[in-house]
Amino acid sequence: MHPIRLGLVGYGKIAQDQHVPAIHANPQFELVAVATLGAHCPDVQNFGSLTELLAKGPQVDAIAFCTPPQGRFALVQEALKAGKHVLVEKPPCSTLGEAMALIDEVERAGVSGLFAWHSRFAPGVLNARAWLEGRQLKQVRIEWKEQVRKWHPGQAWIWQAGGLGVFDPGINALSIVTDLLPDALFVDAAALSVPSNCQSPIAASLNLRGGQVPVTAELDFDHSVNELWRIELQSDDSVLRLDSGGAQVSLDGVAQKVSEEGEYPAMYRHFASLIAEGRSDLDLQPLRIVADSFFVGSKQTVAAFHE
């Protein structure tokens, strides 16, 4: 079988750092075209829009979307109407309603779709799944703290309505926990800190529950020292901790061996499997939790954010 001919829409930081290397490393895919308004991707045909790519570019079987969530809905619709399989970076859309509509449109188009919660493919998540078998969780604690100026320099869309602010990284933690817990996760309370010159929060504290399991989350997008991407799962007999976004695992303080496959390579391997099997993976629970946090959360205005 020939490789899956892939088009990429959006060639910003996440596409350059993660998507393109993962695609090139996977023989199941061939990157044949990129639609971008910015820098061009080397060694591949570049186009100014998805419309131009579809009309004038080489034949593509699937399209990966790495644009900001605002305005992405119409782009994915365009690809689906053209009969292309779709991989959609997280969060899939700027509203829950748009994402729900895409699920229906993927089914009607008869193609495969993946809402790309990439952190679910972090190596340590496999360890956590295995550890959870036969165990009863008592509590889960999330600490997700990083410096936005380092990881999203100059990306103003994050602070606009629909950009999610601190939930842009925080949704990664939520995607892991919703994947691991057997019960749906619900928001009991949320406190959101919104800079005076922004429309999205820079920090958030959440109280959630998954069945009878309490889950707390502390999210910070202005954390300058000792970046922390940690999830701690406590059972009756032991504590498992995921660090570095799930790349590292410790059990009762003892480091554990994890898979050497990175999360984006694993995610693209999963996408190829979905296409081969005629299936889709379009979970919305992480985005729904963020939407619920905005819905029920108290909001406090804090100091203006400046680059």
C-alpha positions as MATLAB code, in Angstrom:
seq = 'MHPIRLGLVGYGKIAQDQHVPAIHANPQFELVAVATLGAHCPDVQNFGSLTELLAKGPQVDAIAFCTPPQGRFALVQEALKAGKHVLVEKPPCSTLGEAMALIDEVERAGVSGLFAWHSRFAPGVLNARAWLEGRQLKQVRIEWKEQVRKWHPGQAWIWQAGGLGVFDPGINALSIVTDLLPDALFVDAAALSVPSNCQSPIAASLNLRGGQVPVTAELDFDHSVNELWRIELQSDDSVLRLDSGGAQVSLDGVAQKVSEEGEYPAMYRHFASLIAEGRSDLDLQPLRIVADSFFVGSKQTVAAFHE';
ca = [
       0.000    0.000    0.000;
       1.208    3.509   -0.763;
       1.723    5.925    2.139;
      -1.151    8.121    3.241;
      -0.693   11.388    1.330;
      -1.012   14.096    3.944;
      -1.686   17.805    3.724;
      -0.922   20.113    6.644;
      -2.881   23.292    7.362;
      -0.989   25.765    9.548;
       2.784   25.807    9.875;
       3.357   27.488   13.225;
       5.393   26.386   16.213;
       3.500   23.189   17.054;
       3.537   22.051   13.424;
       7.259   22.756   13.061;
       8.295   21.300   16.425;
       6.039   18.249   16.608;
       3.843   17.422   13.631;
       6.317   17.601   10.761;
       9.063   15.551   12.506;
       6.499   12.912   13.530;
       5.101   12.724    9.989;
       8.534   12.417    8.395;
       9.466    9.665   10.869;
       6.410    7.554   10.012;
       6.613    5.600    6.720;
       2.810    5.266    6.739;
       2.581    8.970    5.832;
       3.969   11.211    3.116;
       3.726   14.963    3.655;
       2.890   16.303    0.193;
       1.483   19.812    0.755;
       1.240   22.581    3.348;
      -1.185   25.505    3.522;
       0.327   28.416    5.433;
       0.147   32.180    5.632;
       3.564   32.379    7.259;
       6.898   30.684    6.762;
       6.999   27.941    4.145;
       7.682   24.326    4.985;
      10.830   23.175    3.149;
      10.907   20.329    0.626;
       7.145   20.287    0.051;
       4.626   22.259   -2.000;
       3.247   25.277   -0.111;
      -0.063   27.051   -0.704;
      -1.696   30.180    0.669;
      -4.929   28.469    1.740;
      -6.624   25.115    2.106;
      -8.854   25.998   -0.829;
      -5.807   26.522   -3.042;
      -4.181   23.330   -1.770;
      -7.269   21.271   -2.617;
      -7.749   22.908   -6.016;
      -4.170   23.161   -7.281;
      -2.063   20.926   -5.083;
      -1.154   17.270   -5.299;
      -3.703   14.611   -4.377;
      -4.095   14.231   -0.607;
      -5.828   11.493    1.370;
      -5.857   13.227    4.751;
      -5.329   16.658    6.261;
      -3.889   17.614    9.653;
      -5.005   20.948   11.121;
      -2.561   22.962   13.227;
      -4.237   26.375   13.017;
      -5.590   28.223   16.079;
      -9.034   26.924   17.121;
     -10.784   30.165   16.150;
     -11.964   29.751   12.571;
     -10.861   26.122   12.332;
     -14.420   24.764   12.075;
     -14.953   26.032    8.516;
     -11.554   24.683    7.422;
     -12.269   21.183    8.711;
     -15.703   21.333    7.084;
     -14.034   22.153    3.769;
     -11.740   19.147    4.064;
     -14.615   16.837    4.992;
     -16.673   18.007    2.021;
     -13.682   17.082   -0.141;
     -13.736   13.583    1.368;
     -10.473   13.823    3.321;
      -9.614   12.117    6.584;
      -8.904   14.724    9.263;
      -6.615   15.083   12.256;
      -7.488   18.154   14.329;
      -5.064   19.588   16.901;
      -6.408   20.252   20.355;
      -8.677   21.952   21.196;
     -10.615   20.889   18.094;
     -12.687   24.089   17.850;
     -13.283   27.295   19.756;
     -16.759   26.151   20.868;
     -18.246   22.892   22.027;
     -21.086   23.241   19.540;
     -18.724   23.424   16.573;
     -16.814   20.360   17.757;
     -20.047   18.422   18.231;
     -21.107   19.340   14.712;
     -17.794   18.077   13.310;
     -18.418   14.662   14.843;
     -21.630   14.382   12.847;
     -19.957   15.680    9.689;
     -17.095   13.166    9.944;
     -19.646   10.370   10.133;
     -21.647   11.716    7.192;
     -18.493   12.083    5.111;
     -17.592    8.441    5.693;
     -13.981    9.259    6.582;
     -11.811    8.844    9.666;
     -11.337   11.670   12.141;
      -9.077   12.219   15.144;
      -9.398   14.959   17.740;
      -5.726   14.972   18.615;
      -5.422   14.924   22.404;
      -1.701   14.318   22.026;
      -0.940   14.062   25.745;
      -2.952   10.848   25.907;
      -0.126    9.330   23.876;
       2.609   10.351   26.324;
       4.687    7.268   27.197;
       3.765    7.177   30.879;
       0.031    7.059   30.247;
       0.401    3.403   29.257;
       2.016    2.703   32.643;
      -0.808    4.497   34.418;
      -3.468    2.479   32.590;
      -1.784   -0.780   33.577;
      -1.350    0.340   37.211;
      -5.016    1.310   37.492;
      -6.296   -2.142   36.561;
      -7.915   -3.651   39.662;
      -7.254   -0.587   41.797;
      -9.664    1.875   43.371;
      -8.568    5.499   43.109;
      -8.889    7.714   46.177;
      -7.929   11.069   44.660;
      -6.197   12.772   41.741;
      -4.158   15.966   41.830;
      -3.132   17.968   38.762;
      -0.415   20.641   38.770;
       0.149   22.130   35.300;
       2.360   25.205   35.443;
       4.481   26.721   32.689;
       5.661   30.031   31.233;
       3.556   31.209   28.295;
       6.292   33.566   27.080;
       8.542   30.551   26.522;
       6.069   28.124   24.991;
       3.749   30.491   23.089;
       5.777   33.637   22.344;
       3.801   36.309   20.518;
       0.740   34.111   20.054;
      -1.959   36.675   20.770;
      -4.789   34.320   19.790;
      -4.359   32.472   23.098;
      -5.596   35.542   25.003;
      -8.535   36.271   22.719;
     -12.040   34.892   23.159;
     -11.914   31.229   22.200;
      -8.161   31.019   22.748;
      -8.583   29.333   26.158;
      -5.617   31.021   27.890;
      -4.190   28.696   30.557;
      -6.565   25.972   29.414;
      -4.581   25.667   26.174;
      -1.896   23.705   28.077;
      -4.207   22.712   30.929;
      -6.507   20.799   28.603;
      -3.595   18.401   28.053;
      -3.784   17.338   31.696;
      -7.560   17.045   31.474;
      -7.210   14.865   28.389;
      -4.993   12.439   30.310;
      -7.213   12.250   33.382;
     -10.413   11.798   31.369;
      -8.687    8.977   29.505;
      -7.611    7.233   32.706;
     -10.667    7.601   34.939;
     -13.479    5.120   34.295;
     -16.209    7.664   35.094;
     -17.025   10.964   33.401;
     -15.405   14.009   34.977;
     -17.563   16.910   36.159;
     -16.727   20.416   37.382;
     -17.917   21.285   40.896;
     -16.176   24.657   41.122;
     -13.650   26.772   39.247;
     -11.773   30.003   39.971;
     -10.369   31.787   36.909;
      -7.807   34.616   36.979;
      -8.146   36.835   33.890;
      -5.594   39.590   33.090;
      -7.195   43.009   32.708;
      -6.097   43.268   29.062;
      -7.098   39.715   28.055;
     -10.255   37.710   27.538;
      -8.911   34.329   28.647;
      -7.516   33.243   32.037;
      -3.851   33.103   32.927;
      -4.480   30.802   35.909;
      -7.242   28.527   37.152;
      -8.092   26.337   40.138;
     -10.585   23.539   39.570;
     -12.466   21.133   41.812;
     -13.769   18.177   39.843;
     -15.103   14.712   40.464;
     -14.956   11.481   38.503;
     -17.564    9.217   40.064;
     -16.592    9.224   43.722;
     -13.008   10.299   43.048;
     -12.145   13.943   43.863;
      -9.878   15.642   41.344;
      -8.160   18.985   41.893;
      -6.289   20.992   39.268;
      -3.981   23.974   39.663;
      -3.148   25.617   36.328;
      -0.720   28.523   35.875;
       0.436   30.112   32.600;
       2.862   32.582   34.235;
       5.056   30.145   36.139;
       8.720   31.009   35.644;
      10.632   28.495   37.794;
      10.587   24.685   37.744;
       7.946   24.053   35.112;
       5.497   21.480   36.383;
       3.362   19.148   34.301;
       2.323   16.650   36.976;
      -0.590   14.323   37.677;
      -0.637   12.366   40.926;
      -2.970    9.398   41.275;
      -3.471    7.970   44.745;
      -4.978    4.557   45.450;
      -5.383    2.633   48.712;
      -1.985    0.985   48.419;
       0.260    3.230   46.335;
       0.800    6.536   44.543;
       1.621    6.838   40.861;
       2.908   10.150   39.543;
       3.161   11.310   35.962;
       5.711   14.076   35.419;
       6.862   16.074   32.391;
       3.405   15.825   30.863;
       3.381   12.038   31.170;
       6.855   11.415   29.774;
       8.092   10.260   33.203;
       6.493    7.933   35.747;
       7.253    7.148   39.360;
       5.534    4.628   41.624;
       5.802    5.396   45.328;
       8.739    7.652   44.480;
      10.601    5.065   42.371;
      11.144    5.925   38.700;
       9.605    3.482   36.233;
      10.658    2.486   32.726;
       8.459    3.913   29.961;
       8.113    3.455   26.216;
      10.668    5.308   24.097;
       8.024    6.375   21.549;
       7.107   10.056   21.816;
       3.517   11.241   22.029;
       3.251   12.784   18.545;
       4.739    9.739   16.782;
       2.336    7.547   18.763;
      -0.562    9.842   17.857;
       0.198    9.651   14.125;
       0.524    5.869   14.387;
      -2.965    5.867   15.921;
      -4.279    8.098   13.126;
      -2.937    5.685   10.518;
      -4.657    2.804   12.323;
      -7.960    4.678   12.370;
      -7.760    5.248    8.612;
      -6.849    1.622    7.936;
      -9.724    0.356   10.078;
     -12.306    2.923    8.969;
     -12.780    4.280   12.502;
     -12.736    7.670   14.237;
     -11.601    8.897   17.664;
     -13.458   12.126   18.418;
     -13.701   12.443   22.197;
     -14.971   15.797   23.482;
     -14.723   15.323   27.232;
     -11.617   17.536   27.756;
     -13.199   20.438   25.838;
     -16.498   19.958   27.670;
     -14.725   20.256   31.033;
     -13.102   23.523   29.930;
     -16.470   24.842   28.727;
     -18.063   23.863   32.056;
     -15.247   25.634   33.920;
     -16.011   28.858   32.059;
     -19.717   28.305   32.660;
     -19.614   27.797   36.446;
     -16.315   29.473   37.310;
     -15.871   32.637   39.310;
     -13.679   35.203   37.556;
     -11.130   37.534   39.144;
      -9.405   40.313   37.235;
      -5.635   40.320   37.765;
      -2.710   42.415   36.519;
      -2.395   43.002   32.783;
      -0.305   40.498   30.812;
       2.658   41.789   28.813;
       5.156   39.891   26.709;
];
